[in-house]
Amino acid sequence: MLGAMGITLWAPAGSDVAADAPAAPLAEPPARPDDANLPRSRAVPDIASAGSDIATLGWDALRERVASCRACRLCESRTQTVFGVGHPRAHCMIVGEAPGENEDLQGEPFVGAAGRLLDRMLPAIGLTRGEAPPAQQVYIANTLKCRPPRNRNPEPDELARCSAYLHRQIELVQPRLLLAMGRFAVQTLLESAEPIGRLRGRVHRWRGLPVVVTYHPAYLLRNPADKARAWADLCLAAAQLSG
């Protein structure tokens, strides 16, 4: 079953994914001696006061609000915001971490090597990000809408100031399941500092919605031994969706 539907499909022979994979999202933040050279805002607005009506916005207004957001310093280094893609009423909503270089350039979450791996993972449980009915097509959004410089780990204040956008996306989609991929997605939704290895394998809740946690595809590219665990997580997600 694993070989036919999941594990072997994720790493085809001769693949060069290691060469263009983004920085591993579970790595410790690298030393950043040149951060002092980054431009700094004189005043960083608080998203709670600058956009207290976020919870009332529809899709178009929310997209425009994200595109113009200056709630943290990430707005100063981004190429563009990465809002989200997929079916607006998807049964399964995937929550990722922060945009990488490719996402920043293309304005879409999960592209590049990690995105290609995700594209091979989803059909194994009957899902896709291509056009399909809401039971099959997922919706994908990141916890952060802007790329951190040099793909560093998100900072707590950045995650906090961006969380209202993600919360509103979840409210608009009204999914039956949230699939959290990567440490920062899990920490944002579950408000837990526990590692993924201790949280996976069971169903959690976010405001009543079931949440399944698993490893980020970029992590799996560098740790293929954990693909079997990720496959088990996907099977758990599929069981929740069909239940």
N, C-alpha and C positions, 0 to 999 in steps of 0.2 A: 504493500500500500504506500509506504513512504517513497519507495523508488519510483512508483508509477505516477504518483500525484503530487509529490512535493519536493523532497530533498534533492534528488538528482537533477531536477529541472532548474534549480536555483543557481548552479555553478557549472555551465557548459564547459566542455574541454576546450582549452586554448583561449579562454576568456582573458581579457586584459583589464578586468575590473579593478584589480589592485592598483593599477597605474593611475586611474583617474578617479578613484574613490575619494569622497570628501573626508576631512579629518574625523577621526572616530569621536562620536558624540559623548562617549563615556570616559574619554581621557581627561586627565587633570589639566587645568588651564596652563598653557605655556607661560613662561616668563615674558613680560611685556615691557621691556625697558623703554621703548619708544612711545608709550602711550601718552607721555607728556606732550608729544608733538601733535597729537590729534586736536582738531578744533573743539573748543568747549563753549557751550551755550552760557550766556550770562544768567539766564533764568530758565529752568526746566519746568514747564507746567505740569501740574498733577492731573492725570486723566480723569480722576474722580470729579474735580471741579471744572476742568475744561470741557468735559463731555459727559455731564451727568445724565443726558438724555439718550445715551447709547442703547439702553435697554428698550427704547421705543422705536429704534430705527428699523426700516425694512432693508432688503438686500441692497438696492441701489444706493441708498443714503449711507448705509454702513460701509460699502466699498469706497465711496467718496471720502468718508471720514477717515478711514484707514490710510488712503492715499495721501491725505493732507496732514496726517498726524505728526506732531512734533513734541510728543509727551516725554521723550527721552533723547539722549544724545545719538542714538542709532540713526536718527533721521539725517544726521549730518554726513554720514558716510555711505548710506545706501544708494544703490542705483535706482531702485524702485521698491515699492512694498510688494509683499507676496501675500495675497489675500486668501485664496483658496479656490479649489476646483471640484467639480463633480455635480451629482444630482442634488438639487436644493431640498429634496425630501428623502434623501437616502436612508435606508434602514440601518446601514452601518456607516458611522463617521470615524475616520482615522485622524488621530491627532498626533502630529509630529513635533519636532523640537524647534530649531531655528533655521532659517534659510541659509544655505551655503552659497558658494560662489555662483554655481550654475543657476540656482533658484533666483538669486539676486539679479542675474542677467536676463533671465527669461520670465520672471514674474510668476512662476508656477512652483508649487511645492513638489518635492520628491522627483527631481530630474537628475540626469547624470547616472552614474553607476548604481547608486542606491535606489533611484527611481526604476531603473531597469530590473533590479532584483525584486522590488515590490510588484512590478508588473507580472513577474513570473510567479510570485507567491499567491496573489489574489485568486487567479483562476482555479487554483487547487482546491479552494473551498467555494467555488461558484460565484466569485465576485470579480468585478472589473472596474477600471476607471474610465473605460470607453463608454459611449452612449448606450444606455440600457435602461430598463425599468428600475424603479427605486429599490427593489428587492435585490438587484444585482449590481447596480452602479453605486460606488461609494462616493462620499464627499470627503475631501482631504483638506485639512487646515493645520497650520503650525501654531505653537504657543506664542512665538514671536513673529511679527510681520516684517521685520527688517533684519538683515544679516549683521551679526556682530563682526567687527573688524577682524580680519585674518582668521575667521571661523572660530574665534575663541568661544568658551562657554558663556551662556547667558548669565547676566548678573541678576541677583534677586529683585532689585528695583525695576529692572527692565521687564522681567516676567510679570511682576505685580502690575505695572502700568499698562501692559498689553492684555492682561487677562480679561478685561471687560469685552474686548472685541471677540475673543474666542468664546466667551460665555454667550454672547448674543448670537454668534453663528450656531452654536449648539441649540439655542432656543428656537432659531428660525428653521433649522433642519428637522428638529424633533426626531432624532434617530432612535432606533430600538436598542442600539448598542454603540458604545464608544470603545474603539481599539486604540489604546495609548501606546505609541512606539517610541521608546527611548526614555532615559532617566528624567529629563526635564519635562517631558509631556506627562509622565507619571507623577512627578512631584507637584506639578501645577494642578492636576485634576484631583489627586488624592491628598494633597497637602501632607505628604509623608516624605521623610528623608531615608526611608528604608531602601536598600538596593533592589533592583528588579528581580534578582534571583530569589529574594525572600517574598516578593509580592505576586509573582506569576504563579499560575496553576490554580487560581481561584478567582471568583467573580467579586469585584468590588462595586461600590455605588458612588455616583456623583449626582446629587440632588434627585435620587431615586432611579437614575438611569444605570443599567449594568455597565461596568467597565472591565475590560480584559486588558492586561498589560503584557507587553512583550518587548523584545529587543529591537532596536532601530536597525533597518537594513544596512546602514553604513557600518555598524558594529559587526553584523553578521559577515560582511565581506572580509573582515580581518579576523574573525573568530568563527570559522565554518563549523567547528565542533558543536556550537550552540544552535545550529540550524534545526537539529532534531527537537530541541526544547521549543524553539520558535514554531515549529510545525505543530507541536502539542498545543501551544497557545492558540494558533489559528483554528485548530479543531475545537477547542473550547469556545471560541468566538462563534464558529459555525453552529455549534450545538445551541448556543444562546439565541441565535437568529432564527433557528428552525423550531425552537421550543414554543 
